[in-house]
Amino acid sequence: MSNLVIVESPAKAKTIQKYLGDNYEVVASMGHIRDLPKSKIGVDIEHGFTPQYVNIKGKEDLISSLVKEAKKSDKVYLATDPDREGEAISWHLAHLLDLDLKDENRVTFNEITKTGVQNGMAHPRQIDQALVDAQQARRILDRIVGYKISPFLWRKIRRGLSAGRVQSVAVKLIVDREEEIRAFKSEEYWTIDASLLAEGSRKAFPAKYHGHGGKKQEIKDKETADAILAALQGVEFQVGTVKKGVRKKSPAPPFITSTLQQEASRKLGFQARRTMKAAQELYEGVEVEGMGAMGLITYMRTDSLRLSDEAVKDAAAFIEEKYGKPYLTQTKRVYKSKASAQDGHEAIRPTVASLTPDKVKGSLTSDQYKLYKLIWERFIASQMATALLDTVSADIHAGDYLFKASGYSVKFDGFTVLYVEGKDEEEEDSGALPPLETGMALKVKALDGNQHFTQPPARYTEASLIKTLEENGIGRPSTYAPTITTILARGYIEREQKALKPTILGEVTTKLMEEQFPNIVNVKFTANMESELDEVEHGEVEWVKVIDEFYKRFEPNVIKADAEMEKIEIKDEPAGIDCDLCGAPMVYKMGKYGKFLACSRFPDCRNTKAIVKEIGVTCPKCEKGH
């Protein structure tokens, strides 16, 4: 008996083939095989928004090969990824290969290991039409928005622009933040910081000024700070109330797609696209020395924090062996997913808890290793004991003036022996305080007034933008990375080190979208749309109804905007250098592959140049700087 198993990628096919044996032929569809046409909208709006799918150009030979393989096989299994996109690919394959949609031929693998593959093959099911409808609804909705607004933007602003249901909201968030930064008015404030020595201690500890006469006091100017400093001259500092306690610190939950992208950005400096590429490779399978091809992590597109009992048990066994019983959590940790989370998958975790990063390092690329280490440590730490911190806070009196000091020391390191979650904003370190007792006199080593200014909100980074999109219900796990890639490629935003800032084009386009298509860039409207699409996925509402209700409000907007809007002229940004052919100023322009330099006299002068940045490295051949 011959069985054909169709997956998306050759790497995944190779790994699964190893576990299924000679009676199975595993082949790859190389992703989607059918899609809406590129040359037209491809949606019959007048007849129930029927999609007009075509075979993807360049895949003719692959499709012929799949049809041929299917015909000579006794059974065809559709084993594409376990999500909306994967379900849609399987549905398209079923249509192309003339398979019965009621046949139980759909299999999914949460992890590509021997157990994961065997479990998947043992539980085939029918294609989930609700899941397919949800993917179709998103695709059609995005196509309508893109194909109706993009030509409008071409006519009114510049050729090559595009709008998107998620990307337009993401750009607006970045533009809004930039406007907040510009509108921010910095205010002066002062702190008074003391460096104090306790009796019998050689190391000074810090204390911050709190207030005067029993009231908290904010210091707004130098005169007030100087007056307080003058009043404190020669005054004895004495310990007042001392409070001691124990603070518990729990580990972060295992990763979901958004938190993995955020943490990889913070700790590894990875962009979301880079993170997902390495994660895909780790999921699909790599050749591990001594073990062959195997998937090292569970499926990487998930918003569920659920973990299998087997995975938790394996982690506990590893922790006890490596660190000892005290490092095991005393109660089972259950991490609660968001209400909107799809619980079909587990959180992102290593497939084998005992397979430490060091054991596989030699088999992985640098990116794969760094990401696997991050995922492995986060998962193992999530199953470890709570850390305990001895905390001390003290009131310190200087006459009628009050200072406060606080600190902690580690009583039991628990999970922190392995992993601590990164933060978007740096926190002040607070070390241990020396032994302090009420009434103890303290020696003043230093007493300073320090000027500060309030800071504007920070620009978004990839990590903080993804966090905001997720918190507001914009997009889903699979959309964060491609959304950021798209708005960068279109020139709506640009990177300044890790920060994301809008370009002039991004600001003008967003202003136009706000005026003419307010719903498209409205955070709440877009989040509500996501919820409705989730209802389609759950089989609670018909996808055509969702699209129809949207279109009835959307189409009149397009007609009105097209009739009323004047063309907007965006001036090119000066580059600060002259054209080496005609001497006219050069300007920055945005092309298909990003920014480039062009002569401002175009089309009379067609000189263009790539943007070259000096990186401070000397060429070994010509010894010139580059």
C-alpha positions in Angstrom: 0.0 0.0 0.0 1.4 3.4 -0.9 0.6 6.5 1.1 1.3 10.1 0.0 1.8 12.8 2.6 1.9 16.4 1.5 3.6 19.1 3.7 4.7 22.6 2.9 8.5 22.5 3.0 11.3 20.1 1.9 12.9 20.4 5.4 9.7 19.3 7.1 9.2 16.5 4.4 12.7 15.1 5.1 12.1 15.0 8.9 8.7 13.4 8.7 9.9 10.8 6.1 12.3 9.5 8.7 9.5 8.7 11.1 7.0 7.2 8.6 9.1 4.6 6.7 9.0 3.0 3.3 5.2 2.8 2.9 4.9 6.6 2.8 6.1 9.1 0.3 6.4 12.6 1.8 6.5 15.6 -0.6 6.3 19.4 -0.3 3.8 21.8 -1.8 6.3 24.7 -1.3 3.7 26.7 0.5 0.5 28.0 -1.2 -0.3 26.5 -4.6 -3.4 28.6 -5.4 -4.1 32.2 -4.6 -6.1 35.3 -5.8 -4.6 36.6 -9.1 -2.1 39.5 -8.9 -3.4 41.3 -12.0 -6.9 42.0 -10.7 -9.0 42.0 -7.5 -10.0 38.4 -8.1 -13.1 38.7 -5.9 -16.6 38.6 -7.4 -18.1 41.3 -5.2 -21.5 41.2 -6.9 -22.0 37.5 -6.3 -21.3 36.8 -2.6 -17.6 37.9 -2.7 -16.7 34.6 -4.4 -12.9 34.3 -4.7 -11.5 33.5 -8.1 -8.4 31.4 -7.3 -5.7 30.7 -9.9 -2.7 28.4 -9.7 0.4 30.3 -8.6 2.6 31.2 -11.5 5.8 29.1 -11.7 4.3 26.1 -9.8 2.9 24.4 -12.9 5.4 21.5 -12.9 5.1 21.1 -9.1 1.3 20.8 -9.4 1.5 18.3 -12.2 3.9 16.2 -10.1 1.5 16.3 -7.1 -1.4 15.3 -9.3 0.6 12.4 -10.7 1.8 11.2 -7.2 -1.8 11.5 -5.8 -3.2 9.4 -8.6 -0.9 6.5 -8.0 -1.3 6.5 -4.2 -3.8 4.5 -2.3 -4.2 7.3 0.3 -3.3 11.0 0.4 -2.7 12.7 3.7 -2.7 16.5 3.9 -0.1 17.4 6.6 0.3 21.2 6.2 0.9 23.5 9.2 -1.6 23.3 12.0 -3.1 26.8 11.6 -5.5 28.8 9.3 -3.0 29.1 6.5 -2.1 25.4 6.7 -5.8 24.5 6.6 -6.3 26.6 3.6 -3.4 25.1 1.8 -4.8 21.6 2.5 -8.2 22.7 1.2 -6.6 24.0 -2.0 -4.7 20.8 -2.4 -7.9 18.8 -1.9 -9.5 20.8 -4.8 -6.5 20.4 -7.1 -6.1 16.7 -6.4 -9.8 16.0 -6.6 -10.0 14.7 -3.1 -13.2 14.2 -1.2 -13.6 17.0 1.3 -15.5 14.7 3.6 -12.6 12.2 3.7 -10.6 12.1 6.9 -7.3 12.8 5.4 -6.1 16.0 7.3 -3.3 15.4 9.8 -1.5 18.0 11.9 1.7 17.9 14.0 2.2 20.2 16.9 5.8 18.9 17.0 7.8 17.1 14.4 9.2 14.3 16.6 8.5 10.5 16.4 5.7 10.8 19.0 4.3 14.0 17.4 4.2 12.5 13.9 2.8 9.2 15.1 0.0 10.9 17.1 -0.9 13.1 14.2 -1.1 10.2 11.7 -3.2 8.2 14.2 -5.8 10.9 14.4 -6.7 12.0 10.8 -9.8 14.3 10.5 -11.8 16.1 7.9 -10.6 19.5 6.6 -12.0 22.1 9.1 -14.1 24.3 6.8 -14.6 27.0 9.5 -10.8 27.4 9.7 -10.6 27.6 5.9 -13.4 30.2 5.8 -11.6 32.3 8.4 -8.5 32.3 6.2 -10.5 33.1 3.1 -12.4 35.9 4.9 -9.1 37.5 5.9 -7.6 37.1 2.5 -10.6 38.5 0.7 -11.0 41.4 3.2 -7.3 42.3 2.8 -7.6 42.1 -0.9 -10.6 44.4 -1.0 -8.9 47.0 1.2 -5.7 46.7 -0.7 -7.1 46.8 -4.2 -9.6 49.6 -3.5 -7.4 52.0 -1.5 -4.0 51.3 -3.1 -4.9 52.7 -6.6 -6.5 55.7 -4.8 -3.1 56.3 -3.0 -1.3 55.9 -6.3 -3.5 58.7 -7.8 -3.5 61.0 -4.9 0.0 60.7 -3.5 2.5 58.5 -5.3 2.7 55.3 -7.4 3.7 52.1 -5.6 1.9 52.8 -2.3 -0.3 50.3 -0.6 -2.8 50.2 2.2 -3.6 47.2 4.4 -6.0 46.3 7.2 -3.3 45.7 9.8 -0.3 47.6 8.3 -2.2 50.9 8.2 -3.0 50.7 11.9 0.6 49.8 12.7 1.8 52.9 10.8 -0.8 55.1 12.6 0.5 53.9 16.0 4.0 54.9 15.0 2.9 58.2 13.6 0.8 59.0 16.7 3.8 58.2 18.9 5.9 60.6 16.9 3.3 63.4 17.3 3.3 62.7 21.1 7.1 63.1 21.1 6.9 66.4 19.1 4.1 67.8 21.4 5.9 66.8 24.6 7.1 69.7 26.7 10.0 68.7 29.0 9.7 69.8 32.6 12.6 70.3 35.0 12.7 68.4 38.3 15.4 67.8 41.0 16.3 64.9 43.3 18.4 65.0 46.4 20.5 61.9 46.7 22.4 60.8 49.8 25.2 58.3 50.1 25.2 57.0 53.7 27.4 54.9 55.8 26.1 52.6 58.6 28.1 51.9 61.7 30.4 49.0 61.1 29.9 49.0 57.3 32.5 50.1 54.8 30.2 50.2 51.8 27.9 53.3 51.4 24.2 52.8 50.4 22.0 55.3 48.6 18.9 57.0 50.0 16.5 59.4 48.2 14.9 62.5 49.5 11.2 62.0 50.1 9.7 65.0 51.9 9.5 67.4 54.7 7.3 67.8 57.8 5.4 64.5 57.1 4.5 65.4 53.5 6.0 64.2 50.2 7.7 66.9 48.3 8.4 67.3 44.6 11.4 69.6 43.8 10.8 71.6 40.7 13.8 74.0 40.6 17.4 74.5 41.7 16.4 77.2 44.3 14.2 74.7 46.2 16.9 72.0 46.0 19.6 74.4 47.2 17.4 75.5 50.1 16.9 71.9 51.3 20.6 71.1 50.9 21.4 74.2 53.0 18.9 73.2 55.7 20.5 69.7 55.8 24.0 70.9 56.5 25.2 69.5 59.9 21.9 67.7 60.6 22.3 64.2 61.9 20.9 61.4 59.8 19.2 58.6 61.8 17.5 55.4 60.9 13.7 55.4 61.7 11.3 52.6 60.8 12.9 49.5 59.3 10.6 47.0 57.4 11.8 43.6 56.4 10.0 41.1 54.3 10.2 38.4 51.7 9.2 39.0 48.1 8.3 36.2 45.8 9.3 36.4 42.1 7.7 34.0 39.7 9.0 33.0 36.3 7.6 34.3 33.0 5.3 31.9 31.1 6.7 29.9 28.2 6.7 31.8 24.9 3.9 32.5 22.5 4.6 34.0 19.1 4.4 37.6 20.2 6.5 37.2 23.4 9.1 35.2 21.5 9.5 38.0 18.9 9.7 40.6 21.7 12.3 38.8 23.8 14.4 37.9 20.7 14.4 41.6 19.9 15.4 42.6 23.4 18.0 40.0 24.1 19.3 38.9 20.7 18.7 42.1 18.6 16.7 39.9 16.1 14.1 41.5 13.9 10.7 39.7 13.9 11.3 38.3 10.5 14.7 36.8 11.5 13.2 35.3 14.6 10.4 33.6 12.7 12.8 32.2 10.0 15.0 30.5 12.7 11.9 29.3 14.6 10.4 27.8 11.4 13.7 25.9 10.8 13.7 24.6 14.4 10.1 23.4 14.1 10.5 21.8 10.7 13.5 19.8 11.7 17.3 19.9 11.6 20.0 17.2 11.5 21.1 16.7 15.0 24.4 14.8 15.4 23.7 11.3 16.7 19.9 11.7 16.4 19.2 12.4 12.8 16.6 14.9 11.5 14.1 16.1 14.2 12.0 19.1 15.1 13.5 20.8 18.1 10.6 23.1 19.1 6.8 22.9 18.9 4.8 24.9 16.4 5.9 28.5 16.5 2.7 30.3 15.5 0.6 30.2 18.7 -1.1 32.4 21.2 -1.8 29.7 23.7 0.1 29.1 27.0 -1.1 25.5 27.4 1.6 22.9 28.0 1.1 19.1 27.7 1.3 17.0 30.8 4.1 15.0 29.2 6.2 18.1 28.6 5.7 19.4 32.1 6.7 16.0 33.5 9.9 15.8 31.3 10.9 19.3 32.4 10.5 18.4 36.1 12.7 15.3 35.6 15.4 17.4 34.0 15.2 20.2 36.7 15.5 17.7 39.5 18.4 15.9 38.0 20.3 19.1 37.0 19.5 21.5 39.9 18.0 19.3 42.7 14.5 19.1 44.3 14.5 22.6 45.9 14.4 24.0 42.3 11.2 22.2 41.4 8.0 24.2 41.6 5.9 23.0 44.6 2.6 23.4 42.8 1.8 22.8 39.1 2.1 26.1 37.2 -0.9 26.8 35.0 -0.4 29.9 32.8 -3.7 31.4 31.6 -4.0 32.3 28.0 -5.9 35.4 26.7 -9.6 34.9 26.1 -9.1 35.3 22.3 -6.3 32.7 22.2 -6.7 29.6 20.0 -6.0 26.7 22.3 -5.3 24.1 19.5 -1.6 24.5 20.1 0.7 24.4 23.0 3.0 27.3 23.9 6.4 27.3 22.1 8.7 24.9 23.9 11.5 22.5 23.2 10.3 19.0 22.0 12.8 17.3 24.3 13.3 19.0 27.7 16.6 17.2 28.3 18.1 18.3 25.0 20.1 21.3 26.3 21.3 24.0 24.0 24.9 22.8 24.5 24.0 19.3 23.2 22.7 20.6 19.9 25.0 23.6 19.4 27.3 21.9 16.9 24.3 21.0 14.7 22.7 24.4 14.5 23.4 27.7 12.8 24.2 30.7 15.0 20.6 32.1 14.7 19.1 28.6 15.4 21.3 28.1 18.4 20.6 31.5 20.0 16.8 31.1 19.5 16.7 27.5 20.7 18.7 28.5 23.8 16.2 31.3 24.5 13.1 29.0 24.0 14.7 26.2 26.0 15.7 28.4 29.0 12.4 30.2 29.1 10.4 26.9 29.1 12.6 25.2 31.7 12.5 28.3 33.9 8.7 28.4 33.7 8.6 25.1 35.5 11.1 26.0 38.2 10.7 27.2 41.8 9.8 30.8 42.7 12.8 33.0 43.6 12.7 34.5 47.1 14.1 37.9 47.9 14.8 39.3 51.4 13.6 42.9 51.2 14.4 45.8 53.5 13.0 49.3 53.4 14.0 52.1 55.8 12.9 55.6 56.7 15.9 57.8 57.4 15.3 61.1 59.3 17.4 64.2 59.1 15.6 66.5 61.4 12.2 67.2 59.9 13.4 65.9 56.5 12.7 62.3 55.4 14.8 60.1 53.1 13.9 56.5 52.0 16.2 53.6 51.2 15.3 50.2 50.0 17.2 47.1 48.9 17.0 43.4 48.6 19.2 40.3 48.7 18.6 36.9 47.1 17.4 34.4 49.7 16.8 31.6 47.1 17.6 32.1 43.4 15.0 29.6 42.1 14.3 30.0 38.4 16.7 33.0 38.1 19.6 30.6 38.2 18.7 29.9 34.6 16.7 32.8 33.1 15.3 36.3 33.7 12.9 38.0 31.3 14.2 41.1 29.5 12.6 44.5 30.0 11.9 47.2 27.4 12.9 49.9 30.0 15.9 49.5 32.2 15.1 49.2 35.9 17.3 50.6 38.7 19.3 48.0 40.4 18.7 47.8 44.1 21.4 46.0 46.1 21.3 44.8 49.6 21.3 47.3 52.5 23.7 47.0 55.4 22.2 45.8 58.8 20.0 48.8 59.9 18.3 49.3 63.3 16.0 52.0 64.5 17.8 54.9 66.1 21.2 54.1 64.4 23.2 57.1 63.5 24.4 57.3 59.9 27.4 59.1 58.4 26.8 61.3 55.4 29.4 60.5 52.7 27.8 62.6 50.0 24.7 64.7 49.6 23.9 66.1 46.2 21.1 67.9 44.3 20.7 66.5 40.8 18.8 68.1 38.0 16.6 66.0 35.7 14.1 66.6 32.9 11.0 64.6 32.1 11.5 62.5 29.0 9.1 62.1 26.1 7.6 58.7 25.4 10.0 56.4 23.6 9.6 55.6 20.0 8.4 52.1 19.3 10.8 49.3 18.8 9.8 46.1 17.0 9.3 44.5 20.5 7.1 47.3 21.9 5.1 47.6 18.7 4.3 43.9 18.6 3.3 44.1 22.3 1.0 47.0 21.5 -0.5 45.3 18.5 -1.2 42.2 20.6 -2.6 44.1 23.6 -5.0 46.0 21.3 -6.1 42.8 19.4 -4.6 44.0 16.1 -3.5 41.1 13.9 -2.7 37.6 15.0 0.6 35.7 15.7 1.3 35.0 12.0 0.9 38.7 11.0 3.3 40.7 13.2 6.5 39.9 11.3 5.2 40.4 7.8 3.3 43.6 8.8 6.6 45.2 10.0 8.5 44.0 7.0 5.8 45.5 4.7 5.6 49.0 6.2 9.4 49.2 6.2 9.6 48.1 2.6 6.9 50.6 1.5 8.8 53.4 3.1 6.1 54.4 5.6 8.5 53.9 8.5 12.3 53.6 8.9 14.7 52.2 11.5 16.9 54.5 13.6 19.0 51.9 15.4 16.3 49.9 17.2 13.6 52.6 17.1 10.9 52.8 14.4 10.0 56.3 13.2 7.6 57.4 10.5 8.8 58.9 7.2 7.2 62.0 5.7 5.4 59.6 3.3 4.1 57.6 6.3 2.8 60.7 8.0 1.1 62.1 4.9 -0.5 58.8 4.1 -1.7 58.3 7.6 -3.2 61.8 7.7 -5.0 61.0 4.4 -6.3 57.7 5.7 -7.5 59.3 8.9 -9.5 61.9 6.9 -10.9 59.6 4.2 -10.9 56.0 5.7 -11.1 56.5 9.5 -12.3 53.0 10.2 -9.3 51.4 8.4 -6.8 53.1 10.8 -9.1 52.9 13.9 -7.6 50.6 16.5 -10.9 49.6 18.0 -12.6 49.0 14.7 -9.7 46.8 13.5 -9.7 44.9 16.7 -13.4 44.3 16.5 -12.9 43.1 12.9 -10.4 40.6 14.2 -12.9 39.3 16.7 -15.5 38.9 14.0 -13.0 36.9 11.9 -12.3 34.7 15.0 -16.1 34.1 15.2 -15.9 32.8 11.6 -13.1 30.5 12.7 -15.3 29.1 15.5 -18.2 28.5 13.1 -20.3 31.1 14.9 -20.9 33.4 11.9 -20.9 33.1 8.1 -17.8 34.7 6.5 -19.8 36.3 3.7 -21.9 38.2 6.2 -18.8 39.6 7.9 -17.4 40.8 4.5 -20.7 42.1 3.3 -21.3 44.3 6.4 -17.8 45.7 6.1 -18.1 46.4 2.4 -21.4 48.3 2.7 -19.7 50.9 4.9 -16.4 50.8 3.1 -17.3 51.3 -0.6 -19.2 54.6 -0.2 -16.1 56.0 1.5 -13.9 55.0 -1.5 -16.2 56.7 -4.0 -16.5 59.9 -1.9 -12.8 60.1 -1.2 -11.9 59.6 -4.9 -14.3 62.4 -5.9 -13.3 65.0 -3.3 -9.6 64.5 -2.7 -7.0 66.7 -4.4 -3.6 65.3 -5.3 -1.0 65.6 -2.5 2.6 66.6 -3.5 5.3 65.2 -1.3 8.6 66.9 -1.6 11.6 64.6 -1.7 14.0 64.7 1.2 17.2 66.6 0.4 20.3 64.3 0.7 22.8 67.1 1.3 25.1 66.2 -1.6 25.2 67.3 -5.3 24.8 65.1 -8.4 28.2 64.2 -9.8 26.9 64.4 -13.3 25.1 67.8 -13.4 25.8 69.4 -10.0 22.1 69.6 -9.0 21.1 68.6 -5.4 20.5 64.9 -4.9 17.4 63.7 -3.0 16.3 60.5 -1.3 13.7 58.4 -3.1 12.0 55.2 -2.2 12.2 52.3 -4.7 11.1 48.7 -4.7 14.2 47.7 -2.7 14.3 50.7 -0.3 15.8 54.1 -0.2 18.2 55.3 -2.9 19.8 58.6 -4.1 18.5 60.3 -7.2 19.1 63.6 -9.0 16.5 66.3 -8.2 16.4 67.2 -12.0 14.9 63.8 -12.9 13.8 63.1 -15.7 16.3 65.6 -17.3 19.1 63.9 -15.3 18.7 60.2 -14.5 21.6 59.8 -12.2 20.9 57.5 -9.3 23.2 56.0 -6.6 23.0 53.5 -3.8 23.2 54.8 -0.2 26.5 53.8 1.2 27.2 53.9 4.9 30.6 53.9 6.4 30.8 51.0 9.0 34.4 51.7 10.2 36.0 48.6 8.8 39.2 48.7 6.7 39.2 46.6 3.5 42.0 44.0 3.7 42.8 44.4 -0.1 42.8 48.2 -0.7 43.1 49.3 3.0 40.4 51.9 2.5 37.7 52.5 5.1 34.2 51.1 4.5 
